[in-house]
Amino acid sequence: MNISELINPECVQCCPEIGSKKKLLEDISELLARIAPQLSHNEIFESLINREKLGSTGLGKGVAIPHGRMAALDRPVCAFIKLDTPIDFDAMDERPVDMVFALLVPEDSTEEHLQILSTIAELFSDESFCAGMRQCASNDCVYQLLIHPEAQQIPA
C-alpha cells in the first residue's frame, strides 16, 4: 500500500501549536472529518480516544499512529500532523511525540487495517525519513515527503 493512495494535502499540518494529547486528537478529528463528511468530528474523536484507552498508539521515537474503525466509512482515511513542540503521548519509550499519523478504516477492514498500520510503522521506523520529516517547515514539504519517502532532498 502506498501512502499517496491514503492521504491528501488538506489533511496534512506542519507545526501547529498543540499542547496536549487530547487537543491533538481533537485537531486530527477535525482534519479527518473534512474528508469523511459522513462522520462528525465528535464520532471520530470518540473512536480515537476509545482506542487510546486500550493502550497508547505512541510507537516510540516521537511517532504515534492513532487509529480507529468506523462503520460509516467505505474506504480508509488518514491525516498527519508534525509538531514543532513534542507532546506527551504515553508512548512506549516514554518520549514525547512530534509526528502523528492518524488512520480510520471501515469497520470490517481488518486485513487492510493491519496492512496500512504496517506500512506506516515501517515508513516511520526509517531514521533518515523521520529526520527529513522533522526538517520540514511547511504543509507542502511534509506532504511531499509522505508521498515520496524515497526522496533525499525535499525543499522546506
JONORQUI-V132976 format. One record per backbone hydrogen bond with DSSP energy under -1.0 kcal/mol. CO is the residue of the C=O (numbers start at 1). NH is the residue of the N-H. E is the energy in kcal/mol with one decimal. If there is no record, write none. Layout:
co->CO nh->NH e->E
co->CO nh->NH e->E
This chain:
co->2 nh->5 e->-1.7
co->3 nh->6 e->-1.9
co->3 nh->7 e->-1.7
co->8 nh->11 e->-2.1
co->9 nh->12 e->-1.5
co->11 nh->80 e->-2.8
co->13 nh->82 e->-2.5
co->20 nh->24 e->-2.2
co->21 nh->25 e->-2.6
co->22 nh->26 e->-2.1
co->23 nh->27 e->-2.6
co->24 nh->28 e->-2.7
co->25 nh->29 e->-2.0
co->26 nh->30 e->-1.8
co->27 nh->31 e->-2.1
co->28 nh->32 e->-2.6
co->29 nh->33 e->-2.1
co->30 nh->34 e->-1.1
co->32 nh->36 e->-1.0
co->36 nh->39 e->-2.6
co->40 nh->44 e->-2.1
co->41 nh->45 e->-2.7
co->42 nh->46 e->-2.6
co->43 nh->47 e->-2.0
co->44 nh->48 e->-2.5
co->45 nh->49 e->-2.9
co->46 nh->50 e->-2.7
co->47 nh->51 e->-1.8
co->48 nh->52 e->-2.1
co->49 nh->53 e->-1.8
co->51 nh->54 e->-1.0
co->57 nh->65 e->-2.3
co->58 nh->92 e->-1.6
co->60 nh->63 e->-1.4
co->62 nh->98 e->-2.2
co->62 nh->99 e->-2.1
co->63 nh->59 e->-1.8
co->63 nh->60 e->-1.4
co->64 nh->101 e->-2.4
co->66 nh->103 e->-2.1
co->68 nh->105 e->-2.1
co->70 nh->73 e->-1.3
co->70 nh->107 e->-1.1
co->77 nh->104 e->-2.7
co->79 nh->102 e->-2.8
co->80 nh->13 e->-2.4
co->81 nh->100 e->-2.6
co->82 nh->15 e->-3.6
co->87 nh->97 e->-3.4
co->91 nh->94 e->-1.6
co->97 nh->87 e->-2.4
co->98 nh->83 e->-3.2
co->99 nh->64 e->-2.2
co->100 nh->81 e->-2.4
co->102 nh->79 e->-1.8
co->103 nh->68 e->-1.8
co->104 nh->77 e->-2.4
co->105 nh->70 e->-2.6
co->106 nh->109 e->-2.0
co->109 nh->113 e->-2.7
co->110 nh->114 e->-2.2
co->111 nh->115 e->-2.2
co->112 nh->116 e->-2.6
co->113 nh->117 e->-2.5
co->114 nh->118 e->-2.2
co->115 nh->119 e->-2.4
co->116 nh->120 e->-2.7
co->117 nh->121 e->-2.8
co->118 nh->122 e->-2.5
co->119 nh->123 e->-2.3
co->120 nh->124 e->-2.5
co->123 nh->126 e->-1.3
co->126 nh->130 e->-2.4
co->127 nh->131 e->-2.3
co->128 nh->132 e->-2.2
co->129 nh->133 e->-2.6
co->130 nh->134 e->-2.4
co->138 nh->142 e->-2.1
co->139 nh->143 e->-2.7
co->140 nh->144 e->-3.0
co->141 nh->145 e->-2.1
co->142 nh->146 e->-2.3
co->143 nh->147 e->-2.3
co->144 nh->148 e->-1.6
co->148 nh->151 e->-2.1
